[in-house]
Amino acid sequence: MGISSKPREIEAALRESEQRLRWLASIIDSSDDAIVSKNLDGIIRSWNSGAERIFGYSASEAIGQPITLVIPQDRQSEEREILTRIRRGERIDHFETVRQHKHGSLIVVSLTVSPVKDANDKIVGASKIARDITEQKRNQELIVTLAREAEHRSKNLLANALATVNLSQATSPEGLKQIIAGRIQALANVCSLFAATRWIGAELSAIARQELAPYSEKNGERTFIDGPQTMLEPDAAQAIAITLHELATNAAKYGALSGPNGQVRVGWSQEADGRLRLRWMETGGPVAQEPTRKGLGSRIIEQMIVQQKGKVRFDWRKDGLVCEIKLPV
């Protein structure tokens, strides 16, 4: 009985071994990573579907070719170093490098390379797993760029906030508190617009609507905004936000929005030289008289606009203040 059962045991073991091999082959073939084997001369012996997808070569095109098929010319020495280490029995883990697609595009990959041994424990080749991390590296670089940009913008934002505090004056602590809070709120408002564009900037009409919203709600159809879609970079957007805040605050206290019939119109256009031309015009309010000395609001506006290499002009007409700004955008 013992003799007759032995062939069956061997047959069962062979079937089990074949099943395991098919299972392993299925895992290798279904992997998203490139799984490749090569001999010690660097000649490709196997090439899975992940390798076909990542490198663009079919298995029939790649098998029998040197692995340098997918290595850029300036990185050929890497393969010699890898094979030297494999012959010594070393394993290479998560080596980040660049490989080349069939059509010439470069791919950032993470390589893991292990020695392959025969039945006598002799190293006869290497298995290589290559993971495409191109998108991951691109995202990492984007995060670094955005972090640097955010640092730069936050420093500018804090500098602008500090400037508004330093320039703020009032006859009472409570009045000073309100003035500073209003100016910082204007900066906060425009920063909320930056968040929607990943700090690319803010659209001018959105800035104008934000700064005039409190007065539009109180006074109905007395504020009007008109101009083409214009994206402002963060520094210019902050300057315009503070400018419109100062003009609106002044209009509510002393100008067109201080009485029942006044109106404010904000319009802008792009000039032939590429500069932005913005016009603030008040009508129907108290008679505007040019101040005997430059007010604090005017100084803040001038400082913000001049910092952006722009120009500002105030015209105190009988019917109301007109402020014109020219700004490179």
C-alpha positions in Angstrom: 0.0 0.0 0.0 2.8 2.4 0.8 4.4 1.9 -2.6 1.2 2.4 -4.6 0.3 5.6 -2.8 3.7 7.3 -3.4 3.0 8.2 -7.1 -0.3 9.8 -6.1 1.4 11.9 -3.4 4.0 13.0 -5.9 1.3 13.9 -8.4 -0.7 15.8 -5.8 2.5 17.7 -4.8 3.1 18.6 -8.5 -0.4 19.8 -8.9 -0.1 21.9 -5.8 3.2 23.3 -7.0 1.7 24.2 -10.4 -1.2 25.9 -8.7 1.2 28.0 -6.6 3.2 28.9 -9.7 0.0 30.0 -11.5 -1.1 31.9 -8.5 2.3 33.7 -8.2 2.3 34.4 -12.0 -1.2 35.9 -11.7 -0.1 38.2 -8.9 3.0 39.3 -10.9 1.0 39.9 -14.0 -1.8 41.8 -12.3 0.6 44.1 -10.4 0.5 47.8 -11.2 4.3 47.9 -10.7 6.8 46.8 -13.3 8.2 43.4 -12.3 11.1 42.3 -14.4 13.8 39.7 -14.2 17.2 39.8 -15.9 20.4 37.7 -16.0 23.8 38.9 -14.7 24.5 40.4 -18.2 21.5 42.7 -17.8 19.4 40.8 -20.4 15.7 40.9 -19.8 14.2 37.4 -19.1 10.6 38.3 -18.0 8.4 41.4 -18.3 5.0 41.7 -16.8 2.0 43.7 -17.8 2.9 46.5 -15.3 6.2 46.9 -17.1 4.3 47.1 -20.5 2.1 49.8 -19.1 4.9 51.9 -17.4 7.6 51.6 -20.1 5.5 51.1 -23.2 7.2 48.0 -24.5 5.4 44.8 -24.9 6.8 41.6 -23.4 7.8 40.3 -26.9 9.6 43.6 -27.6 11.5 43.7 -24.3 12.4 40.0 -23.5 15.9 39.3 -24.8 16.9 42.9 -24.9 19.3 44.6 -22.4 17.6 46.4 -19.5 19.4 49.6 -20.7 16.5 49.7 -23.2 14.6 51.8 -20.5 17.5 53.6 -19.0 18.3 57.2 -20.2 21.8 57.7 -21.6 23.0 59.8 -18.7 22.1 57.1 -16.2 23.6 54.0 -17.9 26.3 53.8 -15.1 23.5 53.1 -12.6 22.9 49.7 -14.1 26.6 48.7 -13.9 26.6 49.6 -10.2 23.3 47.7 -9.6 24.7 44.5 -11.3 27.9 44.8 -9.3 25.9 44.9 -6.0 23.7 42.0 -7.1 26.7 39.8 -7.8 27.8 40.5 -4.2 24.4 39.3 -3.0 23.2 42.8 -2.0 19.6 44.0 -2.3 18.7 47.5 -3.4 15.7 49.0 -1.7 13.6 52.0 -2.9 16.2 53.5 -5.1 14.7 56.7 -6.7 15.8 57.3 -10.2 14.6 58.1 -13.7 13.8 55.7 -16.5 12.6 56.3 -20.1 9.3 55.3 -21.8 9.3 53.8 -25.3 8.2 57.1 -26.7 11.0 59.1 -25.0 9.2 60.6 -22.0 11.0 60.3 -18.6 9.5 58.5 -15.7 10.5 58.9 -12.0 10.6 55.4 -10.5 11.4 53.7 -7.2 13.4 50.6 -7.7 13.8 47.5 -5.5 16.3 45.0 -6.9 17.0 41.5 -5.4 19.4 38.7 -6.3 17.9 35.6 -7.9 19.5 32.3 -7.0 19.4 28.8 -8.6 18.9 25.5 -6.9 22.6 25.5 -5.9 22.2 28.9 -4.2 24.3 30.5 -6.9 23.3 34.1 -8.0 22.2 33.9 -11.6 20.3 37.1 -12.1 18.1 39.7 -10.5 14.4 40.6 -10.0 13.5 44.2 -10.3 10.3 46.0 -9.1 9.8 49.5 -10.5 7.1 51.7 -9.2 6.1 54.8 -11.1 6.2 57.7 -8.7 6.2 60.5 -11.3 2.9 61.9 -10.2 3.9 61.6 -6.5 7.1 63.5 -7.1 5.2 66.1 -9.1 2.7 66.6 -6.2 5.6 66.8 -3.7 7.2 69.6 -5.8 3.9 71.4 -6.0 3.4 71.2 -2.2 6.9 72.7 -1.7 6.2 75.4 -4.3 2.8 76.2 -2.7 4.4 76.3 0.8 7.1 78.8 -0.4 4.4 80.9 -2.0 2.2 80.8 1.1 5.2 81.8 3.2 5.9 84.7 0.9 2.3 85.8 0.7 1.8 85.5 4.5 4.8 87.7 5.1 3.4 90.3 2.7 0.0 90.0 4.3 1.5 90.6 7.8 3.5 93.5 6.4 0.3 95.1 5.1 -1.5 94.4 8.3 1.3 96.0 10.3 1.3 99.0 7.9 -2.4 99.5 8.4 -2.0 99.4 12.2 0.9 101.8 12.1 -1.0 104.3 10.0 -4.2 104.0 12.0 -5.2 107.0 14.1 -8.3 107.8 16.2 -9.4 110.1 19.0 -10.3 107.2 21.3 -9.1 103.7 21.9 -12.5 102.3 20.8 -12.4 104.3 17.6 -8.8 103.1 16.9 -10.0 99.5 17.6 -12.8 99.8 15.0 -10.5 101.4 12.4 -7.8 98.6 12.8 -10.5 95.9 12.8 -12.0 97.2 9.6 -8.7 97.3 7.7 -7.6 93.8 8.9 -11.1 92.5 8.0 -10.5 93.8 4.4 -7.3 91.8 4.2 -9.1 88.8 5.7 -11.9 89.1 3.1 -9.5 89.1 0.2 -7.5 86.1 1.7 -10.7 84.1 1.6 -10.8 84.7 -2.2 -7.2 83.5 -2.5 -8.1 80.2 -0.9 -10.4 79.4 -3.7 -7.6 79.8 -6.3 -4.7 78.3 -4.3 -3.3 81.7 -3.8 -3.1 82.5 -7.5 -5.0 85.7 -6.9 -8.5 87.1 -6.7 -11.0 88.4 -9.2 -11.5 92.2 -9.1 -15.3 92.1 -9.2 -15.4 89.7 -6.2 -13.1 92.1 -4.2 -15.3 95.0 -5.1 -18.5 93.1 -4.1 -17.0 92.1 -0.8 -16.0 95.6 0.2 -19.2 97.3 -0.9 -21.5 94.5 0.4 -22.1 96.2 3.9 -23.2 99.4 2.2 -25.2 97.7 -0.5 -27.3 95.9 2.1 -27.9 99.0 4.1 -28.6 101.4 1.2 -30.2 99.2 -1.5 -29.3 100.0 -5.1 -26.8 102.7 -4.4 -23.6 100.9 -5.2 -22.8 99.9 -8.8 -19.9 97.7 -10.0 -18.9 97.4 -13.7 -15.8 96.0 -15.4 -14.4 93.1 -17.3 -13.2 89.9 -15.5 -9.8 90.7 -14.1 -7.6 88.4 -12.1 -5.3 90.2 -9.7 -2.2 88.7 -8.2 -2.3 88.5 -4.3 -0.2 91.7 -3.7 -2.2 93.8 -6.1 -5.5 92.3 -4.8 -4.6 93.2 -1.2 -3.8 96.8 -2.3 -7.1 97.1 -4.1 -9.0 95.6 -1.2 -7.6 98.1 1.3 -8.1 100.9 -1.2 -11.8 100.1 -1.7 -12.3 99.6 2.1 -10.8 103.1 2.7 -12.9 104.7 0.0 -16.1 103.0 1.2 -15.5 103.9 4.8 -14.9 107.5 3.9 -18.0 107.6 1.7 -20.1 106.2 4.6 -18.8 108.8 7.0 -18.5 111.9 4.9 -19.4 111.2 1.3 -22.1 109.8 -1.0 -23.2 107.0 1.4 -23.6 109.3 4.4 -26.9 110.8 3.0 -30.1 109.3 1.6 -29.5 110.0 -2.1 -25.9 109.4 -2.8 -24.5 106.7 -5.1 -21.1 105.0 -5.6 -19.9 103.6 -8.9 -16.8 101.4 -9.3 -15.6 100.7 -12.8 -12.4 99.5 -14.4 -10.9 98.7 -17.8 -7.7 97.5 -19.3 -5.6 100.1 -21.0 -3.6 99.6 -24.2 -0.4 99.4 -22.3 -1.8 96.5 -20.1 -2.4 98.6 -17.0 -5.6 98.4 -15.0 -7.5 101.7 -14.8 -9.9 101.7 -11.9 -12.4 104.6 -11.2 -14.3 105.3 -8.0 -17.0 107.9 -8.5 -19.4 109.3 -5.9 -22.5 111.3 -6.8 -25.5 112.8 -5.0 -23.7 113.2 -1.6 -22.6 116.3 0.3 -20.5 118.8 -1.6 -16.9 117.4 -1.7 -14.2 119.8 -0.6 -10.6 119.1 -1.0 -9.0 118.8 2.4 -6.5 121.3 3.5 -4.1 118.5 4.4 -3.8 114.9 3.2 -6.0 112.6 5.3 -4.9 109.3 6.7 -7.1 107.3 4.4 -5.6 109.0 1.4 -2.1 108.3 2.7 -2.9 104.6 3.2 -4.3 104.3 -0.4 -1.3 106.1 -1.9 1.1 103.8 0.0 -0.7 100.6 -1.0 -0.9 101.6 -4.7 2.7 103.0 -5.0 4.0 99.8 -3.5 2.5 98.1 -6.5 4.2 100.6 -8.9 0.8 102.2 -9.5 -0.5 105.8 -9.5 -3.5 107.3 -7.7 -5.3 110.6 -8.2 -8.1 112.2 -6.1 -10.5 114.7 -7.6 -12.9 116.4 -5.1 -15.7 117.5 -7.3 -18.8 119.3 -6.1 -20.9 116.3 -6.8 -18.6 113.9 -5.0 -15.2 112.4 -4.8 -13.6 110.7 -7.8 -10.6 108.5 -7.3 -8.7 107.1 -10.3 -6.0 104.4 -10.0 -3.7 103.0 -12.6 -2.0 99.8 -11.7 0.2 97.3 -13.7 -1.4 93.8 -13.7 
